[in-house]
Structure formats: structure tokens, C-alpha cells
Amino acid sequence: MNFPDAVKSCLSRYAVFAGRASRSEYWYFQLFIFGTLALLVALMPIAPDMAGAVSVAGCVFYLLTWLPNLAAAVRRLHDRNRSAWHYLWVFVPFFGAIVVVIWLCQKGVEGENRFGPDPLRGRPPQ
């Protein structure tokens, strides 16, 4: 999956927690979020008179992408054949977030699992 397809897929499945997401879909979406927020932060020193509006835009963007970001992370865990409840490990200080990032980086289970078909072998109809 390429960058525009990943962003389109994650935003079109805004709050869909069912199914699976490939590594490229998840990480390209993370790149989109990080890149957009970094661009907004970079604009603040360039236009100091608009810094308040830029920071509000960044907060609004983050709030609008929080739910699809969570949904993509859950679908990514599903690709590893892990329940969405495993995402709660991020609340364990230091250790938990590292474990979840490792799971998100690992290759998914090949073939179908209990959460659906392999996202690299074809998408279910939407």
C-alpha cells in the first residue's frame, strides 16, 4: 500500500475497529499525522502573529485524527492476531508503550486469522 492509499484507507474507515491493517497502512498514516503536525509547528515561528490560529489548527487536527489513529492501531494489532485490549499496555509506564510499538512493527500473521483475511492478499468488500 502506498502513502495516499494508506491515508485514504484510514480516513475512510474513520472508526472501524474490525478487520486488519498492514504495516504500511498503519505507518504511512502515522507519517501523515506526524508530518502534518510538524508542518504546523514549523509555521509558528514563520508567522508569529498567526501562532494562536496555527496551534488551534494543530489541536483540531489532532482531535480529528485521534479516533482513526486508534482504529488503525487496533486493526494493526488484529493483523498480529492480538485483541484490541492489548493496546491498553500503553498505559503501563515506559515498558508498556515499548511493547505495543514492537507489536505494531512486527509482520502480521500470514493468511486468515480470527480477525479477518490477510490485508496483503486482498481487501474484503467495504
N, C-alpha and C positions, 0 to 999 in steps of 0.2 A: 504494500500500500504506500502511495506517495503522500507528500505533505498536504496538498489541497484535499485529497480524498479523505485523509485521516481527520482533518479539521471538519470537513463537511459531514462525515460519518458521526463524529462525536457530538456535533451540534444538532444534527437531525435526530439523533437518539438521545435527546436532552436529559431525560430522566428514566431511561430504560436500563434497568439493572439486570435484566435477564440476558442470557447469551454469553458470548465470549468476545474478547478483543485481542488482536495480535499485538506483539511488542511494538511494531512500527506504528500501528494506530495509536496506541497509548502514548508513546514517547514523542511522536510528532505533535500530538495535541498538547503535551507538556511544553514542547518547544514553542508552539504558538502562544500559549499563555505567558510563558516567561519572556518571550521576545516582545510581545505587546506591552507588558508591564515595564520592561526595560526601556522601551521606546518612550513610554510616558514619563518615566523617571528622568530620562535624558533630556526631555523637553523642558523640564522645570528650570534649570539654570539658563537656558536659552531665552525663555520668555518669563522672567520673574514676575511680571505684572499679571500673568495668567497662571501662576503656580497653584493658586487655590482651585481654579477650574480643572487644571490637569490632575491634581490629586483627587478631586471628586470624581473625575472620569476614571481614574485608576481604581478607586474603590467600587464604583458602579460596575466596571468591567470585571473585577474580581468576584463580586457578588453574583453577577450574571453567569460566570463560568464555574462557580463553585460546585453546583449540582451536576453539570455534565462531567466535570473533573472527577467527582466522587463516583459517578456512574461508570466512567471509563476505568477507574481503578478497580471497581468491583468486577466488571467484566474481564479485566486483566487477571485478577485473582481466579476467576472462574476458568480461564484458559489454563491455569496451573492446577485445576481440579481442587481448588480451595474455596471454602464457603466465604461469603461476604463478611461473616463475623470475624474472620482473620484480620480484617482491616483495623479492628479495634486495638490491635497490637501497637498502633502508632501512639496510643496514649500511655504506653509504658515508657517512662523516661529513658532517653538515649538508646537503649537496647532495642526497644520495640520498633522504632522508626527504621533502624538499620535493617532489621529482619524483613520488614514489609518492602523496603526498597530492593533488597536482594530477591524476594519473591517476584516483584514486578519486573526485574531484569532477566529472570530465567526464562528459558524457552518453554513454550506451552506444551501440553500433552498432545502427542500426535493422535490423530483420529478423533472420533466422537467420545465425549465423556458425559457425565451426568448433567452438564450444563448446556449441552448442545453440540453441533458439528464443529469441526476444526475451522477456525476463521481463515486459515491459509488455503484451504481446499475448496472454499466456496461459501457464499453467504446464504443464509435462509431468506426466503422472501419476506419483505418488510411490509 
